[in-house]
């Protein structure tokens, strides 16, 4: 077959080489942009570099050089446990150490970064509750269907495996539909058997309208180190729009959710089934959870609150005493 032919092998090598070339060009461009910004003749401007990922080989050395040469301030902002991913843990630690400020999006990340830099601050994932997320999901009695909803990327689709058993069991008793707002690529989508699925390809322009189709929002996560660093963004999105939520009892979800007050936490298939069913059968509970959930986001996770907090952190720790 052609897949075993010399031509196919050469073609495979070509595509691998092509990926490396594109990656190399991307890294060079990134370095050039940073260098150009650092060299900008703004002697009366306090320069701050905000950066997140892209901690490639040599990047830390590069940052140290431009930091020393151009006397810039560095803010490392991270919202994933990248030290558990395909990054060198020591490289991440070094970036944390050389940064003037570290902004962590979750308690787990904050605790980790504090070991290498005491100027680490917890600023949670934030949404604009006055513009984009100003809408409310109407809470009403179910008629012909109950929409359980999830939004996420291709890499996060694997977590839906945790919902196969509880949702399929519930579908035997209730007219459940699973709404998935995700990528075009579906190769990691689990087999939900006979459960009805409505799949919408994510689009920034229609995201809010699509989310408002959800009656109960879900955020399943595996119980592992990577997930401990997750910043609960999906749950924050649902709650900001007044959608009652059930989330895995891990990571930032444990700090966001007050059990039975503004949402529910689940640690097993039985708990997922039980807590979704509680919401299905009790409209007053759904209204209470939705209302308190929305208030939680407005009080603690709004752009208005956290942008002011971030500005205060920068002013007090980078420019204190500078006229």
PASEBA-1860 file (N, C-alpha, C; in nm, 3 decimals):
! residues 323
1> XXXXXXXX> 0.083/-0.119/0.000/0.000/0.000/0.000/0.087/0.125/0.000 ~ 0.028/0.236/-0.040/0.106/0.357/-0.055/0.163/0.406/0.079 ~ 0.093/0.373/0.191/0.142/0.420/0.319/0.276/0.358/0.356 ~ 0.307/0.240/0.295/0.434/0.174/0.323/0.539/0.203/0.217 ~ 0.504/0.284/0.119/0.597/0.309/0.009/0.704/0.409/0.049 ~ 0.820/0.408/-0.018/0.925/0.508/0.008/0.874/0.650/-0.009 ~ 0.784/0.668/-0.107/0.728/0.801/-0.132/0.653/0.852/-0.010 ~ 0.570/0.763/0.050/0.491/0.802/0.167/0.581/0.838/0.284
9> XXXXXXXX> 0.689/0.761/0.302/0.782/0.789/0.412/0.852/0.923/0.391 ~ 0.893/0.950/0.265/0.957/1.078/0.235/0.860/1.194/0.257 ~ 0.733/1.171/0.219/0.631/1.274/0.235/0.609/1.303/0.384 ~ 0.609/1.197/0.465/0.592/1.213/0.609/0.706/1.296/0.667 ~ 0.829/1.267/0.623/0.946/1.343/0.669/0.935/1.489/0.628 ~ 0.881/1.511/0.507/0.867/1.648/0.456/0.772/1.728/0.546 ~ 0.658/1.667/0.583/0.560/1.738/0.667/0.615/1.765/0.807 ~ 0.692/1.670/0.861/0.754/1.691/0.992/0.853/1.807/0.984
17> XXXXXXXX> 0.935/1.809/0.879/1.032/1.916/0.859/0.961/2.050/0.843 ~ 0.850/2.047/0.769/0.773/2.170/0.747/0.722/2.227/0.879 ~ 0.677/2.139/0.969/0.629/2.184/1.100/0.741/2.250/1.179 ~ 0.860/2.189/1.175/0.974/2.245/1.247/1.015/2.381/1.190 ~ 1.009/2.395/1.057/1.043/2.522/0.993/0.946/2.631/1.037 ~ 0.816/2.600/1.037/0.715/2.697/1.079/0.734/2.735/1.227 ~ 0.767/2.635/1.311/0.789/2.661/1.452/0.911/2.752/1.471 ~ 1.017/2.725/1.395/1.139/2.805/1.404/1.111/2.950/1.363
25> XXXXXXXX> 1.036/2.968/1.256/1.002/3.102/1.209/0.916/3.175/1.313 ~ 0.822/3.100/1.373/0.735/3.159/1.476/0.817/3.208/1.594 ~ 0.913/3.127/1.640/0.997/3.164/1.753/1.081/3.287/1.721 ~ 1.138/3.290/1.599/1.218/3.406/1.559/1.133/3.533/1.557 ~ 1.012/3.522/1.506/0.923/3.638/1.502/0.891/3.688/1.642 ~ 0.866/3.593/1.733/0.833/3.629/1.871/0.950/3.703/1.935 ~ 1.071/3.651/1.916/1.190/3.715/1.972/1.209/3.855/1.913 ~ 1.184/3.868/1.783/1.201/3.996/1.716/1.103/4.100/1.770
33> XXXXXXXX> 0.978/4.060/1.790/0.876/4.152/1.842/0.914/4.201/1.981 ~ 0.958/4.109/2.066/0.998/4.147/2.202/1.117/4.241/2.199 ~ 1.216/4.207/2.116/1.337/4.289/2.107/1.305/4.428/2.054 ~ 1.222/4.435/1.952/1.183/4.563/1.893/1.111/4.650/1.995 ~ 1.022/4.588/2.073/0.949/4.663/2.176/1.043/4.714/2.284 ~ 1.137/4.629/2.324/1.232/4.667/2.429/1.322/4.782/2.384 ~ 1.357/4.786/2.254/1.448/4.887/2.201/1.378/5.017/2.166 ~ 1.243/5.018/2.174/1.168/5.138/2.140/1.214/5.255/2.226
41> XXXXXXXX> 1.237/5.367/2.164/1.292/5.483/2.236/1.183/5.551/2.317 ~ 1.149/5.490/2.430/1.048/5.548/2.517/1.107/5.568/2.654 ~ 1.207/5.654/2.664/1.279/5.670/2.789/1.190/5.722/2.901 ~ 1.078/5.788/2.865/0.987/5.837/2.968/0.869/5.743/2.990 ~ 0.878/5.627/2.928/0.770/5.529/2.938/0.818/5.412/3.022 ~ 0.737/5.374/3.121/0.767/5.256/3.200/0.723/5.134/3.121 ~ 0.818/5.054/3.077/0.786/4.941/2.990/0.758/4.816/3.071 ~ 0.646/4.752/3.041/0.609/4.628/3.107/0.584/4.522/3.000
49> XXXXXXXX> 0.642/4.406/3.017/0.614/4.293/2.930/0.521/4.197/3.003 ~ 0.404/4.174/2.946/0.315/4.069/2.994/0.338/3.949/2.903 ~ 0.364/3.834/2.959/0.377/3.716/2.875/0.320/3.594/2.947 ~ 0.279/3.494/2.868/0.215/3.376/2.924/0.293/3.250/2.890 ~ 0.267/3.197/2.771/0.330/3.068/2.739/0.449/3.090/2.647 ~ 0.474/2.993/2.560/0.582/3.006/2.464/0.718/3.002/2.530 ~ 0.730/2.927/2.641/0.857/2.921/2.712/0.945/2.815/2.644 ~ 0.996/2.852/2.528/1.078/2.760/2.449/1.223/2.760/2.497
57> XXXXXXXX> 1.300/2.666/2.444/1.442/2.657/2.479/1.512/2.788/2.442 ~ 1.585/2.844/2.534/1.657/2.970/2.510/1.579/3.093/2.544 ~ 1.448/3.078/2.567/1.362/3.194/2.591/1.397/3.261/2.724 ~ 1.425/3.181/2.826/1.456/3.237/2.957/1.584/3.320/2.951 ~ 1.686/3.266/2.883/1.812/3.340/2.866/1.788/3.471/2.792 ~ 1.706/3.464/2.688/1.672/3.582/2.608/1.605/3.687/2.696 ~ 1.510/3.645/2.781/1.440/3.738/2.870/1.537/3.804/2.968 ~ 1.628/3.725/3.022/1.726/3.779/3.117/1.811/3.888/3.053
65> XXXXXXXX> 1.851/3.865/2.928/1.936/3.962/2.858/1.863/4.093/2.833 ~ 1.742/4.086/2.777/1.671/4.211/2.744/1.625/4.282/2.872 ~ 1.596/4.204/2.976/1.557/4.265/3.104/1.672/4.349/3.160 ~ 1.793/4.295/3.149/1.911/4.366/3.201/1.950/4.483/3.112 ~ 1.948/4.461/2.980/1.992/4.565/2.886/1.897/4.685/2.883 ~ 1.767/4.657/2.882/1.669/4.764/2.860/1.590/4.800/2.984 ~ 1.623/4.734/3.096/1.561/4.765/3.225/1.408/4.767/3.218 ~ 1.354/4.661/3.164/1.209/4.650/3.153/1.153/4.570/3.271
73> XXXXXXXX> 1.025/4.587/3.297/0.955/4.512/3.399/0.884/4.394/3.333 ~ 0.886/4.279/3.402/0.825/4.160/3.343/0.714/4.107/3.433 ~ 0.600/4.078/3.370/0.486/4.020/3.440/0.452/3.888/3.372 ~ 0.464/3.780/3.447/0.430/3.648/3.396/0.289/3.613/3.442 ~ 0.199/3.592/3.346/0.058/3.564/3.375/0.028/3.423/3.325 ~ -0.012/3.333/3.415/-0.043/3.198/3.367/-0.170/3.142/3.430 ~ -0.243/3.063/3.349/-0.371/3.010/3.393/-0.384/2.860/3.367 ~ -0.270/2.793/3.352/-0.267/2.648/3.337/-0.144/2.594/3.408
81> XXXXXXXX> -0.153/2.469/3.453/-0.039/2.407/3.521/0.063/2.359/3.417 ~ 0.125/2.455/3.349/0.216/2.422/3.239/0.339/2.347/3.287 ~ 0.369/2.355/3.415/0.483/2.281/3.470/0.455/2.131/3.475 ~ 0.330/2.091/3.453/0.295/1.949/3.443/0.279/1.904/3.297 ~ 0.292/1.999/3.204/0.273/1.968/3.062/0.408/1.948/2.994 ~ 0.413/1.973/2.864/0.537/1.952/2.789/0.631/2.071/2.799 ~ 0.651/2.117/2.919/0.746/2.225/2.945/0.845/2.174/3.048 ~ 0.965/2.226/3.042/1.061/2.195/3.146/1.017/2.265/3.274
89> XXXXXXXX> 0.999/2.189/3.381/0.958/2.248/3.509/1.058/2.355/3.555 ~ 1.187/2.327/3.538/1.289/2.423/3.581/1.284/2.549/3.496 ~ 1.250/2.534/3.368/1.238/2.651/3.281/1.124/2.741/3.328 ~ 1.011/2.678/3.362/0.897/2.754/3.414/0.933/2.820/3.546 ~ 1.000/2.746/3.633/1.040/2.802/3.762/1.133/2.922/3.746 ~ 1.223/2.915/3.647/1.316/3.025/3.624/1.243/3.149/3.573 ~ 1.144/3.128/3.487/1.063/3.241/3.439/0.990/3.307/3.557 ~ 0.937/3.225/3.644/0.869/3.278/3.763/0.967/3.358/3.849
97> XXXXXXXX> 1.089/3.306/3.865/1.188/3.373/3.951/1.233/3.508/3.896 ~ 1.251/3.518/3.764/1.304/3.642/3.707/1.195/3.746/3.682 ~ 1.068/3.708/3.696/0.959/3.803/3.674/0.946/3.898/3.793 ~ 0.913/4.023/3.762/0.892/4.121/3.868/0.762/4.094/3.942 ~ 0.665/4.045/3.867/0.534/4.008/3.924/0.488/3.881/3.853 ~ 0.421/3.794/3.927/0.356/3.676/3.869/0.207/3.684/3.900 ~ 0.126/3.668/3.797/-0.020/3.667/3.813/-0.068/3.524/3.789 ~ -0.130/3.466/3.891/-0.180/3.329/3.881/-0.332/3.329/3.876
105> XXXXXXXX> -0.388/3.245/3.790/-0.533/3.243/3.771/-0.608/3.150/3.864 ~ -0.537/3.074/3.947/-0.605/2.983/4.039/-0.524/2.969/4.167 ~ -0.588/2.917/4.272/-0.519/2.897/4.400/-0.403/2.798/4.386 ~ -0.423/2.694/4.308/-0.319/2.592/4.289/-0.195/2.653/4.223 ~ -0.216/2.732/4.120/-0.105/2.798/4.050/-0.039/2.902/4.141 ~ -0.120/2.971/4.218/-0.067/3.071/4.310/0.027/3.008/4.413 ~ -0.016/2.897/4.471/0.066/2.827/4.571/0.197/2.779/4.509 ~ 0.188/2.728/4.386/0.308/2.679/4.319/0.407/2.793/4.293
113> XXXXXXXX> 0.357/2.902/4.236/0.445/3.013/4.198/0.506/3.082/4.320 ~ 0.435/3.084/4.430/0.484/3.149/4.552/0.614/3.086/4.602 ~ 0.636/2.960/4.568/0.759/2.892/4.610/0.882/2.951/4.542 ~ 0.862/3.017/4.428/0.974/3.074/4.352/0.971/3.226/4.345 ~ 0.859/3.288/4.382/0.850/3.433/4.375/0.741/3.482/4.470 ~ 0.783/3.554/4.575/0.683/3.599/4.673/0.593/3.709/4.618 ~ 0.635/3.770/4.507/0.549/3.870/4.443/0.457/3.802/4.342 ~ 0.385/3.702/4.392/0.287/3.630/4.313/0.149/3.667/4.366
121> XXXXXXXX> 0.057/3.698/4.273/-0.075/3.744/4.312/-0.183/3.662/4.243 ~ -0.287/3.634/4.316/-0.400/3.559/4.261/-0.501/3.656/4.201 ~ -0.515/3.651/4.069/-0.617/3.728/3.999/-0.696/3.627/3.915 ~ -0.817/3.593/3.956/-0.890/3.485/3.889/-0.931/3.519/3.746 ~ -0.963/3.415/3.672/-1.016/3.432/3.537/-1.138/3.524/3.543 ~ -1.147/3.613/3.447/-1.243/3.724/3.454/-1.328/3.732/3.327 ~ -1.453/3.773/3.344/-1.540/3.797/3.228/-1.604/3.935/3.241 ~ -1.642/3.990/3.128/-1.702/4.123/3.124/-1.852/4.110/3.150
129> XXXXXXXX> -1.892/4.132/3.275/-2.032/4.115/3.313/-2.120/4.234/3.274 ~ -2.058/4.342/3.226/-2.136/4.460/3.189/-2.166/4.468/3.039 ~ -2.090/4.392/2.960/-2.111/4.397/2.815/-2.139/4.256/2.760 ~ -2.036/4.175/2.744/-2.053/4.046/2.679/-2.140/3.951/2.760 ~ -2.121/3.949/2.893/-2.194/3.854/2.977/-2.302/3.922/3.061 ~ -2.367/4.021/3.004/-2.471/4.095/3.078/-2.607/4.027/3.072 ~ -2.619/3.922/2.991/-2.749/3.858/2.967/-2.783/3.755/3.075 ~ -2.913/3.721/3.082/-2.963/3.623/3.178/-3.037/3.511/3.106
137> XXXXXXXX> -3.007/3.388/3.143/-3.081/3.274/3.092/-3.217/3.266/3.162 ~ -3.328/3.269/3.088/-3.459/3.254/3.152/-3.472/3.114/3.213 ~ -3.510/3.105/3.339/-3.531/2.977/3.405/-3.680/2.945/3.400 ~ -3.716/2.838/3.333/-3.857/2.803/3.316/-3.876/2.652/3.326 ~ -4.002/2.611/3.332/-4.032/2.467/3.336/-3.992/2.401/3.204 ~ -3.943/2.279/3.215/-3.907/2.205/3.095/-4.032/2.151/3.027 ~ -4.033/2.155/2.894/-4.146/2.097/2.822/-4.103/1.971/2.748 ~ -4.047/1.989/2.628/-4.014/1.870/2.548/-3.867/1.831/2.551
145> XXXXXXXX> -3.779/1.916/2.610/-3.638/1.877/2.620/-3.566/1.956/2.729 ~ -3.460/1.893/2.779/-3.374/1.953/2.882/-3.234/1.959/2.823 ~ -3.179/2.078/2.810/-3.050/2.094/2.744/-2.938/2.099/2.847 ~ -2.856/1.994/2.848/-2.734/1.992/2.929/-2.622/2.040/2.836 ~ -2.548/2.143/2.878/-2.454/2.205/2.784/-2.310/2.205/2.831 ~ -2.222/2.198/2.733/-2.076/2.202/2.756/-2.011/2.284/2.646 ~ -1.913/2.366/2.682/-1.834/2.440/2.583/-1.688/2.409/2.607 ~ -1.610/2.391/2.500/-1.469/2.361/2.520/-1.395/2.337/2.391
153> XXXXXXXX> -1.266/2.311/2.406/-1.176/2.291/2.292/-1.157/2.142/2.264 ~ -1.082/2.113/2.159/-1.055/1.974/2.122/-0.982/1.900/2.234 ~ -0.882/1.964/2.293/-0.803/1.898/2.397/-0.883/1.872/2.524 ~ -0.989/1.951/2.546/-1.071/1.932/2.666/-1.188/1.837/2.644 ~ -1.209/1.795/2.521/-1.324/1.711/2.488/-1.317/1.575/2.558 ~ -1.197/1.531/2.592/-1.180/1.401/2.658/-1.253/1.395/2.792 ~ -1.271/1.510/2.856/-1.337/1.512/2.986/-1.485/1.472/2.979 ~ -1.543/1.483/2.860/-1.684/1.446/2.843/-1.708/1.298/2.870
161> XXXXXXXX> -1.601/1.219/2.866/-1.613/1.076/2.896/-1.675/1.053/3.034 ~ -1.651/1.146/3.126/-1.704/1.134/3.262/-1.856/1.146/3.266 ~ -1.915/1.200/3.159/-2.060/1.223/3.158/-2.138/1.117/3.081 ~ -2.070/1.025/3.016/-2.139/0.925/2.935/-2.237/0.844/3.019 ~ -2.189/0.786/3.126/-2.276/0.701/3.210/-2.390/0.780/3.276 ~ -2.360/0.890/3.347/-2.471/0.961/3.413/-2.574/1.020/3.317 ~ -2.530/1.074/3.204/-2.626/1.134/3.110/-2.708/1.027/3.038 ~ -2.646/0.917/3.003/-2.720/0.809/2.937/-2.823/0.749/3.033
169> XXXXXXXX> -2.790/0.741/3.161/-2.887/0.692/3.259/-3.002/0.790/3.274 ~ -2.972/0.918/3.280/-3.076/1.020/3.294/-3.165/1.026/3.171 ~ -3.107/0.998/3.055/-3.183/1.003/2.929/-3.292/0.896/2.923 ~ -3.281/0.796/3.008/-3.385/0.691/3.014/-3.510/0.742/3.087 ~ -3.493/0.850/3.164/-3.606/0.903/3.243/-3.653/1.040/3.197 ~ -3.561/1.116/3.134/-3.593/1.255/3.098/-3.554/1.282/2.952 ~ -3.624/1.380/2.890/-3.593/1.415/2.749/-3.467/1.502/2.739 ~ -3.352/1.440/2.767/-3.225/1.513/2.772/-3.163/1.527/2.633
177> XXXXXXXX> -3.105/1.644/2.611/-3.023/1.669/2.492/-2.891/1.728/2.538 ~ -2.781/1.677/2.486/-2.649/1.732/2.519/-2.608/1.830/2.411 ~ -2.593/1.955/2.450/-2.547/2.059/2.358/-2.396/2.075/2.377 ~ -2.322/2.056/2.269/-2.177/2.073/2.272/-2.139/2.191/2.184 ~ -2.070/2.288/2.242/-2.018/2.401/2.166/-1.867/2.380/2.159 ~ -1.818/2.337/2.045/-1.679/2.297/2.037/-1.615/2.321/1.902 ~ -1.500/2.260/1.879/-1.426/2.281/1.754/-1.485/2.201/1.638 ~ -1.438/2.232/1.518/-1.482/2.155/1.401/-1.440/2.010/1.412
185> XXXXXXXX> -1.320/1.988/1.462/-1.266/1.854/1.479/-1.333/1.784/1.597 ~ -1.382/1.661/1.575/-1.457/1.591/1.680/-1.394/1.457/1.719 ~ -1.268/1.437/1.687/-1.213/1.302/1.702/-1.204/1.254/1.848 ~ -1.209/1.346/1.945/-1.204/1.306/2.085/-1.342/1.301/2.151 ~ -1.446/1.319/2.070/-1.581/1.316/2.125/-1.619/1.173/2.163 ~ -1.655/1.148/2.289/-1.691/1.012/2.331/-1.821/0.966/2.265 ~ -1.846/0.836/2.271/-1.969/0.778/2.217/-2.077/0.785/2.324 ~ -2.176/0.870/2.302/-2.285/0.885/2.398/-2.405/0.794/2.363
193> XXXXXXXX> -2.380/0.697/2.281/-2.481/0.596/2.246/-2.605/0.663/2.188 ~ -2.722/0.641/2.251/-2.847/0.692/2.194/-2.883/0.832/2.244 ~ -2.797/0.891/2.325/-2.825/1.026/2.376/-2.829/1.127/2.261 ~ -2.928/1.212/2.261/-2.939/1.315/2.157/-2.830/1.420/2.177 ~ -2.760/1.453/2.068/-2.653/1.552/2.075/-2.676/1.661/1.971 ~ -2.668/1.783/2.017/-2.672/1.899/1.926/-2.531/1.958/1.929 ~ -2.462/1.954/1.816/-2.323/1.999/1.810/-2.315/2.131/1.735 ~ -2.264/2.234/1.803/-2.247/2.365/1.741/-2.098/2.398/1.738
201> XXXXXXXX> -2.048/2.431/1.621/-1.908/2.471/1.610/-1.892/2.609/1.672 ~ -1.792/2.620/1.763/-1.772/2.745/1.835/-1.745/2.861/1.739 ~ -1.810/2.973/1.769/-1.793/3.094/1.691/-1.802/3.211/1.787 ~ -1.703/3.296/1.787/-1.699/3.407/1.882/-1.822/3.498/1.870 ~ -1.871/3.515/1.748/-1.985/3.605/1.725/-2.115/3.549/1.782 ~ -2.129/3.416/1.785/-2.254/3.355/1.832/-2.240/3.286/1.968 ~ -2.122/3.298/2.029/-2.094/3.223/2.152/-2.199/3.247/2.261 ~ -2.233/3.371/2.288/-2.327/3.401/2.396/-2.466/3.347/2.365
209> XXXXXXXX> -2.513/3.367/2.244/-2.644/3.313/2.205/-2.646/3.162/2.216 ~ -2.535/3.098/2.180/-2.527/2.952/2.189/-2.528/2.906/2.335 ~ -2.455/2.977/2.419/-2.452/2.942/2.562/-2.590/2.957/2.625 ~ -2.666/3.056/2.582/-2.799/3.081/2.640/-2.901/2.974/2.604 ~ -2.863/2.881/2.518/-2.949/2.766/2.487/-2.940/2.658/2.593 ~ -2.841/2.671/2.682/-2.815/2.569/2.784/-2.906/2.588/2.905 ~ -2.964/2.478/2.953/-3.044/2.482/3.076/-2.959/2.452/3.199 ~ -2.866/2.357/3.186/-2.775/2.321/3.295/-2.635/2.308/3.236
217> XXXXXXXX> -2.541/2.386/3.288/-2.405/2.382/3.237/-2.319/2.283/3.314 ~ -2.231/2.213/3.243/-2.145/2.113/3.307/-1.998/2.139/3.277 ~ -1.914/2.108/3.376/-1.770/2.121/3.360/-1.701/2.000/3.422 ~ -1.692/1.889/3.346/-1.622/1.771/3.398/-1.471/1.784/3.381 ~ -1.396/1.731/3.478/-1.249/1.731/3.473/-1.197/1.601/3.534 ~ -1.086/1.550/3.483/-1.020/1.437/3.545/-0.956/1.483/3.676 ~ -0.931/1.389/3.763/-0.866/1.420/3.890/-0.717/1.395/3.877 ~ -0.645/1.492/3.823/-0.500/1.479/3.806/-0.434/1.615/3.827
225> XXXXXXXX> -0.303/1.616/3.830/-0.229/1.739/3.859/-0.257/1.852/3.761 ~ -0.266/1.818/3.631/-0.291/1.922/3.530/-0.424/1.991/3.557 ~ -0.527/1.911/3.589/-0.660/1.967/3.610/-0.668/2.049/3.739 ~ -0.580/2.023/3.834/-0.580/2.102/3.959/-0.551/2.250/3.930 ~ -0.483/2.276/3.821/-0.450/2.414/3.785/-0.555/2.483/3.700 ~ -0.659/2.411/3.658/-0.763/2.472/3.575/-0.833/2.585/3.650 ~ -0.869/2.689/3.576/-0.919/2.812/3.639/-1.070/2.830/3.632 ~ -1.143/2.722/3.603/-1.291/2.721/3.611/-1.359/2.813/3.510
233> XXXXXXXX> -1.294/2.838/3.396/-1.350/2.934/3.300/-1.488/2.893/3.248 ~ -1.507/2.766/3.217/-1.638/2.722/3.166/-1.748/2.751/3.267 ~ -1.722/2.715/3.393/-1.822/2.739/3.497/-1.849/2.889/3.513 ~ -1.745/2.969/3.505/-1.760/3.115/3.516/-1.848/3.167/3.403 ~ -1.829/3.114/3.282/-1.912/3.156/3.168/-2.059/3.124/3.193 ~ -2.086/2.999/3.234/-2.226/2.960/3.258/-2.287/3.048/3.367 ~ -2.217/3.059/3.479/-2.272/3.130/3.595/-2.295/3.278/3.566 ~ -2.206/3.338/3.486/-2.221/3.480/3.451/-2.351/3.504/3.375
241> XXXXXXXX> -2.397/3.402/3.303/-2.520/3.415/3.223/-2.643/3.362/3.297 ~ -2.627/3.329/3.425/-2.740/3.281/3.503/-2.780/3.139/3.470 ~ -2.683/3.056/3.433/-2.708/2.915/3.403/-2.661/2.831/3.521 ~ -2.748/2.750/3.581/-2.706/2.666/3.694/-2.602/2.563/3.649 ~ -2.506/2.530/3.739/-2.392/2.449/3.699/-2.371/2.328/3.790 ~ -2.311/2.225/3.729/-2.256/2.111/3.802/-2.114/2.092/3.750 ~ -2.016/2.089/3.841/-1.875/2.083/3.803/-1.803/1.973/3.877 ~ -1.694/1.926/3.820/-1.608/1.831/3.891/-1.548/1.898/4.014
249> XXXXXXXX> -1.535/1.820/4.119/-1.485/1.872/4.247/-1.332/1.873/4.247 ~ -1.276/1.960/4.165/-1.130/1.966/4.153/-1.088/2.106/4.107 ~ -0.965/2.142/4.139/-0.910/2.268/4.091/-0.983/2.389/4.147 ~ -0.989/2.493/4.067/-1.050/2.619/4.110/-1.200/2.606/4.131 ~ -1.260/2.501/4.074/-1.404/2.478/4.094/-1.438/2.473/4.243 ~ -1.348/2.419/4.324/-1.374/2.405/4.468/-1.380/2.540/4.538 ~ -1.314/2.640/4.481/-1.316/2.775/4.539/-1.430/2.858/4.482 ~ -1.469/2.828/4.361/-1.577/2.901/4.294/-1.714/2.857/4.342
257> XXXXXXXX> -1.732/2.726/4.356/-1.864/2.670/4.387/-1.884/2.653/4.537 ~ -1.993/2.708/4.586/-2.040/2.683/4.722/-2.152/2.580/4.711 ~ -2.123/2.459/4.753/-2.211/2.345/4.730/-2.356/2.372/4.770 ~ -2.446/2.357/4.669/-2.588/2.372/4.694/-2.636/2.515/4.702 ~ -2.543/2.611/4.698/-2.581/2.753/4.706/-2.573/2.820/4.570 ~ -2.454/2.813/4.504/-2.440/2.875/4.371/-2.405/2.772/4.264 ~ -2.409/2.645/4.301/-2.377/2.538/4.206/-2.359/2.407/4.280 ~ -2.321/2.303/4.203/-2.298/2.172/4.263/-2.163/2.118/4.217
265> XXXXXXXX> -2.101/2.038/4.305/-1.976/1.969/4.273/-2.001/1.819/4.270 ~ -1.931/1.751/4.178/-1.948/1.606/4.165/-1.813/1.537/4.156 ~ -1.801/1.422/4.223/-1.675/1.347/4.224/-1.687/1.207/4.168 ~ -1.808/1.168/4.128/-1.830/1.033/4.074/-1.947/1.035/3.979 ~ -1.964/0.929/3.902/-2.076/0.920/3.808/-2.209/0.929/3.881 ~ -2.217/0.867/3.998/-2.341/0.872/4.076/-2.372/1.014/4.121 ~ -2.269/1.087/4.163/-2.292/1.225/4.206/-2.331/1.314/4.089 ~ -2.270/1.294/3.974/-2.309/1.370/3.855/-2.457/1.348/3.826
273> XXXXXXXX> -2.498/1.222/3.826/-2.637/1.189/3.795/-2.732/1.249/3.899 ~ -2.698/1.234/4.026/-2.784/1.281/4.134/-2.802/1.433/4.130 ~ -2.693/1.505/4.107/-2.701/1.651/4.117/-2.763/1.715/3.993 ~ -2.741/1.655/3.878/-2.811/1.703/3.758/-2.960/1.677/3.773 ~ -2.994/1.560/3.828/-3.135/1.525/3.846/-3.204/1.619/3.945 ~ -3.132/1.659/4.050/-3.188/1.756/4.145/-3.229/1.884/4.074 ~ -3.145/1.932/3.985/-3.174/2.055/3.911/-3.288/2.035/3.811 ~ -3.292/1.918/3.750/-3.398/1.889/3.654/-3.536/1.896/3.721
281> XXXXXXXX> -3.545/1.843/3.842/-3.675/1.827/3.908/-3.719/1.945/3.993 ~ -3.637/2.046/4.008/-3.671/2.154/4.101/-3.642/2.291/4.038 ~ -3.746/2.355/3.985/-3.728/2.484/3.919/-3.686/2.592/4.018 ~ -3.735/2.584/4.141/-3.697/2.685/4.242/-3.549/2.673/4.276 ~ -3.499/2.550/4.281/-3.357/2.529/4.306/-3.274/2.584/4.191 ~ -3.319/2.561/4.068/-3.247/2.613/3.951/-3.241/2.766/3.957 ~ -3.352/2.829/3.993/-3.355/2.975/4.001/-3.260/3.026/4.109 ~ -3.260/2.959/4.224/-3.173/3.002/4.335/-3.025/2.987/4.296
289> XXXXXXXX> -2.991/2.871/4.240/-2.852/2.844/4.200/-2.808/2.945/4.094 ~ -2.896/2.970/3.996/-2.863/3.063/3.887/-2.840/3.204/3.940 ~ -2.928/3.248/4.029/-2.918/3.384/4.083/-2.792/3.402/4.166 ~ -2.764/3.308/4.255/-2.646/3.319/4.340/-2.518/3.299/4.260 ~ -2.526/3.216/4.158/-2.410/3.195/4.071/-2.373/3.322/3.998 ~ -2.473/3.391/3.945/-2.448/3.516/3.873/-2.389/3.622/3.966 ~ -2.442/3.628/4.089/-2.390/3.726/4.185/-2.245/3.695/4.222 ~ -2.211/3.567/4.232/-2.073/3.529/4.261/-1.978/3.583/4.156
297> XXXXXXXX> -2.017/3.571/4.029/-1.931/3.618/3.920/-1.922/3.771/3.922 ~ -2.032/3.836/3.945/-2.031/3.983/3.949/-1.944/4.035/4.064 ~ -1.947/3.965/4.176/-1.873/4.011/4.294/-1.725/3.978/4.290 ~ -1.689/3.863/4.230/-1.552/3.813/4.243/-1.479/3.790/4.111 ~ -1.551/3.776/4.001/-1.487/3.737/3.875/-1.517/3.833/3.761 ~ -1.558/3.955/3.793/-1.593/4.052/3.688/-1.471/4.128/3.641 ~ -1.474/4.170/3.516/-1.368/4.252/3.459/-1.352/4.381/3.536 ~ -1.462/4.442/3.574/-1.459/4.568/3.647/-1.379/4.554/3.777
305> XXXXXXXX> -1.406/4.448/3.853/-1.338/4.428/3.981/-1.191/4.392/3.961 ~ -1.164/4.294/3.877/-1.029/4.239/3.868/-0.932/4.323/3.786 ~ -0.984/4.403/3.692/-0.895/4.494/3.619/-0.843/4.603/3.714 ~ -0.931/4.651/3.802/-0.889/4.751/3.901/-0.787/4.691/3.998 ~ -0.810/4.566/4.036/-0.717/4.497/4.127/-0.582/4.476/4.062 ~ -0.582/4.436/3.934/-0.457/4.414/3.862/-0.379/4.545/3.848 ~ -0.449/4.652/3.816/-0.383/4.783/3.803/-0.320/4.824/3.936 ~ -0.390/4.799/4.045/-0.337/4.833/4.177/-0.212/4.751/4.210
313> XXXXXXXX> -0.213/4.623/4.174/-0.096/4.537/4.197/0.025/4.591/4.121 ~ 0.004/4.628/3.995/0.114/4.680/3.912/0.167/4.811/3.969 ~ 0.077/4.902/4.003/0.120/5.032/4.054/0.197/5.020/4.186 ~ 0.150/4.934/4.274/0.210/4.922/4.407/0.341/4.844/4.406 ~ 0.358/4.755/4.308/0.475/4.668/4.310/0.579/4.698/4.203 ~ 0.539/4.772/4.099/0.635/4.804/3.993/0.673/4.951/3.990 ~ 0.579/5.038/4.022/0.604/5.181/4.006/0.584/5.262/4.133 ~ 0.588/5.195/4.245/0.572/5.265/4.371/0.689/5.362/4.391
321> XXX> 0.658/5.488/4.414/0.763/5.587/4.437/0.815/5.652/4.310 ~ 0.764/5.603/4.193/0.806/5.665/4.067/0.711/5.778/4.032 ~ 0.764/5.893/4.008/0.679/6.011/3.977/0.621/5.998/3.839
END
